[in-house]
Amino acid sequence: MRRSLALLLALGAALPLAAQETPYVPTAENLAARARFQDAKLGMFIHWGPAMMLQDGEWVMENKRIPIAEYEGLAPLFNPVKFDADAWVRFARESGFNYITLITKHHDGFALWDSKVSDWDIVDRTPFRRDIVRELAEACRKAGMPLFLYYSQLDWRHPDYFPRGGTGKSAGRAEQGSFPRYLDYMDAQLTELLTGYGPIAGVWFDGMWDKPGADWRLRTTYDLIHRLQPAALVGSNHHKAPYPGEDYQMFEKDLPGANAAGFNTTHISALPLETAETVAESWGFRITDQSVKSLDRLVRYVVGAAGRGANFLLNIGPRPDGSMHPRHEARMRELGGWLRSHGEAIYGTRAGPITPRPWGVTTAKGNRVYVHVLDWNDRELSLPALPKGVRRASLLIGGQAVPVRSSADGITLSLPPRAAGEVDQVVVLELAP
Ligand code: FHN
């Protein structure tokens, strides 16, 4: 028995780390960071880079089949003189967001920091020559705003991103390359980001879906991140159930459990959750995208996410000069206004004791349950029994008492008439200690 254990250990030591399938045990710092992340609830996602010069979204290189040689011509024109990291952070804070997730490298491979393992970056290729990641990290540090870094594993420009996946086939690259070498490059870039820019709240991976069958050496990369910054959370938008080494699960354009977008998994893990959506239609700025989501829709998204225990990551795509489109900025600020009055029922909460229902959701914090009534026209709302008795029920806005009747099946609230235009009528239930 003892001999076979020794043999197993010796074998394990000989295997590369990624192949050992060691269980992932998050550190205490990591677990504390997960709780802070869940408390934060609202994040601002920022898609930006030289692709915005064409004002046609972040996929323009692929969608317009622009070869690398031509696409590289964008960088010398990228001079975002209105970029102001402090102003971005202030805007996020004033709009109710408690963390920022910045694109550091999207699928076009361009680095928004001064990468030493590539010159395809903001400092080496643009007249701007300023390290965007550094300036934003510094502004976030000053403001106490956690910063997550988006990193695209998919790369339309790197020669070693080979064999190709589903995209990036019209970039004009030679049909050869070494994927392990590409992964080394990726790990080197991540090392730069996690060692040169102060505390990073987490890494938001995207693009693995381009080559779902490839060996992405995930554990090697995830272990590297956890070693460099144990509190940094790792998440990946691979649209699958989380892999070992990930600290949170993310969804895109869908609430957890739904799959209207057509690519989300309906599996919901026990990890902290986040769902991302755009304030306009596109992630990166697109001049023909004149849409902006209504406040009603955004509020429902925030509330629906919180009621499922998930954070809401709302994207804005700044314009090529670094300024926000006024229509997008105004809507984000309106959401901030709603959060100033309703934030108590969102920030710091977890999913409430009643699972999502056709009328709405519940969130909970301490001995309070927040009943978010979104779609209910009757005065009487019956709820299943709660874990403890209700001591007091009142409206979050205005504090008016809400009569409660108990029965064998649960409780019934007599809702006061809704205020005109009120999207989310919140009843606060104080439970017995
Ligand atoms: O292809 C990207 C897309 O450009 C954007 O970054 C979104 C954000 O969730 N993720 C990918 C699509 O799944």
Residues whose N, C-alpha, C, O or C-beta is under 5 A from the ligand:
A	BS01	FHN	E58 D206 E252 A276 W283
